[in-house]
Amino acid sequence: MTESLTVRDNRTGTEYEVPIVDGTIRAADIGKIKAGEDQPGLAVYDPGFVNTASCRSSITYIDGDKGILEYRGYPIEQLAASSSFLEVAYLLIHGELPTKEQYDTWVHNITYHTFVHENVKDFMQGFRYDAHPMGMLMASVGALSTFYPESRNISDADNRAIQIIRMIAKMPTLGAWSFRHAQGKPYVYPDNDLSYTANFLSMLFKMTEVKYQPDERLVKALDTLLILHADHEQNASTNAVRSVGSTQVDPYSAVSAGVAALFGPLHGGANEAVLRMLKRIGNASEIPAFIEGVKNGNERLMGFGHRVYKSYDPRAKLIKKAAEDVFEVTGTSPLLDIALELEKIALEDEYFVKRKLYPNVDFYSGLIYEALEFPPEFFTVLFAIGRTPGWLAQWLELTQDKDQKIARPKQIYTGERGLTFTPASERWA
Ligand SMILES: CC(C)(COP(=O)(O)OP(=O)(O)OC[C@H]1O[C@@H](n2cnc3c(N)ncnc32)[C@H](O)[C@@H]1OP(=O)(O)O)[C@@H](O)C(=O)NCCC(=O)NCCS
């Protein structure tokens, strides 16, 4: 028996039967409900898409109440413990784990596409000395579409595949150069002998040494962070990628829209905001006054709360563990003590408990990034590099989904109608 919903329109007394498929009803079926033949169909009002599914997807599963996150069915805890970022990227894009041969080819291809055209370097160097690295990343990934005009041919599977490899390969190069730029240091070319994450660290930190040798514990911690950020279903930046991608634009342009969305403080910018908040608090004795301010609505406790997770964000647990590993190498930070104390208080305080506000992925990631000597402006770039395979997997799914249409939401018009225009020359006479 098919499940359905019976709706009675009290304006007309008419009853409608609306099919329920996968726990959802189709908005188009609601649109058939009309107060009269010449009246517009009923619509749903959902600013922020709080309860609206925009697609069917088989990439990432989240159960926000239970704190579950799975990529292609594999729990995030297992992937973080035993996989690598590139293997997770393969999994997200291809839908299943690679064989040894598939993995080797994938890693080889990504490694050999890390270089960018020299002109990319030239225009990146043209940014102001204090350009925000996210602005540089957004512009330069979008600009890659001009280097690969064939990327506009999104209906060709081989073409899609090569652009995906290029983007995963080149994001660390663009990200690292945006970092070097702010420091007035020469850009470092990729070192294809190193792993993906070790090469990224090399492009960030290499100076005069012939070969950069990163601490393997830091490589592992950063790789784990990239895995934890790799996808998160229909969040704001993925929605931006899908929305822009729905116009059938090339994937570089679609991903640059994702980078733009991630830049916002309520999304990827939150870890930067967390660190600034911890520094402003400065001392554990200031925490009670700070918490009072949050409860009075003066500001938010950054790194707490999530649209989907209404229990502990599973990524936050893993990041807390990675933070401990990093601090073993770098030495601890007084800000960690403030963070731990804030978390302890917030987890017991009725205000936070009642609203189901728990630490999210950004609460501890900023501390790790700081310990690795990244400036706060750079944190979101790391998030973007991690999220790139997720954006691309979602984009790929979109391009093959027959149900998808150009994203074009409805509105409820609240403005004036039918006014008579008087030219400026008469109005200002
Ligand atoms: C992530 C976030 C945008 C989700 O927002 P949301 O699902 O729309 O939740 P709402 O804004 O409706 O908040 C629900 C209630 O909790 C409160 N709240 C939410 N996050 C809060 C926070 N971090 N600190 C204090 N109060 C918070 C709201 O004030 C609201 O309270 P009210 O019901 O008394 O008005 C929000 O929790 C937030 O701003 N967090 C801080 C920024 C952050 O860490 N972002 C990273 C996300 S990964």
The ligand as an SDF file (V2000), in Angstrom:
LIG
                    3D

 48 50  0  0  0  0  0  0  0  0999 V2000
   24.8110   27.0200   13.5920 C   0  0  0  0  0  0  0  0  0  0  0  0
   23.5950   27.9170   13.7920 C   0  0  0  0  0  0  0  0  0  0  0  0
   23.6120   29.0250   12.7040 C   0  0  0  0  0  0  0  0  0  0  0  0
   22.3120   27.0760   13.6470 C   0  0  0  0  0  0  0  0  0  0  0  0
   21.2530   27.9400   13.7340 O   0  0  0  0  0  0  0  0  0  0  0  0
   19.7260   27.4940   13.7110 P   0  0  0  0  0  0  0  0  0  0  0  0
   19.5620   26.0380   13.5260 O   0  0  0  0  0  0  0  0  0  0  0  0
   19.0430   28.4010   12.7360 O   0  0  0  0  0  0  0  0  0  0  0  0
   19.2630   27.7940   15.1780 O   0  0  0  0  0  0  0  0  0  0  0  0
   18.5630   29.1190   15.6700 P   0  0  0  0  0  0  0  0  0  0  0  0
   19.3180   30.3200   15.2150 O   0  0  0  0  0  0  0  0  0  0  0  0
   17.0980   29.0360   15.3110 O   0  0  0  0  0  0  0  0  0  0  0  0
   18.7180   28.9800   17.2480 O   0  0  0  0  0  0  0  0  0  0  0  0
   17.8070   28.2800   18.1070 C   0  0  0  0  0  0  0  0  0  0  0  0
   17.9130   28.8820   19.5100 C   0  0  0  0  0  0  0  0  0  0  0  0
   19.2270   28.6260   20.0430 O   0  0  0  0  0  0  0  0  0  0  0  0
   19.9370   29.8300   20.2530 C   0  0  0  0  0  0  0  0  0  0  0  0
   21.2840   29.6190   19.7640 N   0  0  0  0  0  0  0  0  0  0  0  0
   21.6550   28.9390   18.6500 C   0  0  0  0  0  0  0  0  0  0  0  0
   22.9950   28.8890   18.5480 N   0  0  0  0  0  0  0  0  0  0  0  0
   23.4700   29.5450   19.6340 C   0  0  0  0  0  0  0  0  0  0  0  0
   24.7720   29.8150   20.0760 C   0  0  0  0  0  0  0  0  0  0  0  0
   25.8330   29.3990   19.3910 N   0  0  0  0  0  0  0  0  0  0  0  0
   24.9240   30.5230   21.2220 N   0  0  0  0  0  0  0  0  0  0  0  0
   23.8410   30.9290   21.8980 C   0  0  0  0  0  0  0  0  0  0  0  0
   22.5760   30.6980   21.5360 N   0  0  0  0  0  0  0  0  0  0  0  0
   22.3900   30.0180   20.4050 C   0  0  0  0  0  0  0  0  0  0  0  0
   19.1920   30.8880   19.4540 C   0  0  0  0  0  0  0  0  0  0  0  0
   19.3700   32.1750   20.0100 O   0  0  0  0  0  0  0  0  0  0  0  0
   17.7830   30.3930   19.5510 C   0  0  0  0  0  0  0  0  0  0  0  0
   17.3030   30.7150   20.8210 O   0  0  0  0  0  0  0  0  0  0  0  0
   15.7560   31.1880   21.0250 P   0  0  0  0  0  0  0  0  0  0  0  0
   14.9500   29.9720   20.6580 O   0  0  0  0  0  0  0  0  0  0  0  0
   15.6740   31.5750   22.4520 O   0  0  0  0  0  0  0  0  0  0  0  0
   15.5620   32.3180   20.0610 O   0  0  0  0  0  0  0  0  0  0  0  0
   23.6130   28.5580   15.2100 C   0  0  0  0  0  0  0  0  0  0  0  0
   23.5800   27.5680   16.2010 O   0  0  0  0  0  0  0  0  0  0  0  0
   24.8290   29.4760   15.4050 C   0  0  0  0  0  0  0  0  0  0  0  0
   24.7680   30.6680   15.0480 O   0  0  0  0  0  0  0  0  0  0  0  0
   25.9370   28.9420   16.0070 N   0  0  0  0  0  0  0  0  0  0  0  0
   27.1410   29.7170   16.1650 C   0  0  0  0  0  0  0  0  0  0  0  0
   27.8980   29.7530   14.8620 C   0  0  0  0  0  0  0  0  0  0  0  0
   28.5650   28.4260   14.5280 C   0  0  0  0  0  0  0  0  0  0  0  0
   29.2040   27.8200   15.3670 O   0  0  0  0  0  0  0  0  0  0  0  0
   28.4210   28.0080   13.2580 N   0  0  0  0  0  0  0  0  0  0  0  0
   29.0710   26.8090   12.7480 C   0  0  0  0  0  0  0  0  0  0  0  0
   28.0990   25.7890   12.3300 C   0  0  0  0  0  0  0  0  0  0  0  0
   28.9650   24.3040   11.8630 S   0  0  0  0  0  0  0  0  0  0  0  0
  1  2  1  0
  2  3  1  0
  2  4  1  0
  2 36  1  0
  4  5  1  0
  5  6  1  0
  6  7  2  0
  6  8  1  0
  6  9  1  0
  9 10  1  0
 10 11  2  0
 10 12  1  0
 10 13  1  0
 13 14  1  0
 14 15  1  0
 15 16  1  0
 15 30  1  0
 16 17  1  0
 17 18  1  0
 17 28  1  0
 18 19  1  0
 18 27  1  0
 19 20  2  0
 20 21  1  0
 21 22  1  0
 21 27  2  0
 22 23  1  0
 22 24  2  0
 24 25  1  0
 25 26  2  0
 26 27  1  0
 28 29  1  0
 28 30  1  0
 30 31  1  0
 31 32  1  0
 32 33  2  0
 32 34  1  0
 32 35  1  0
 36 37  1  0
 36 38  1  0
 38 39  2  0
 38 40  1  0
 40 41  1  0
 41 42  1  0
 42 43  1  0
 43 44  2  0
 43 45  1  0
 45 46  1  0
 46 47  1  0
 47 48  1  0
M  END
$$$$
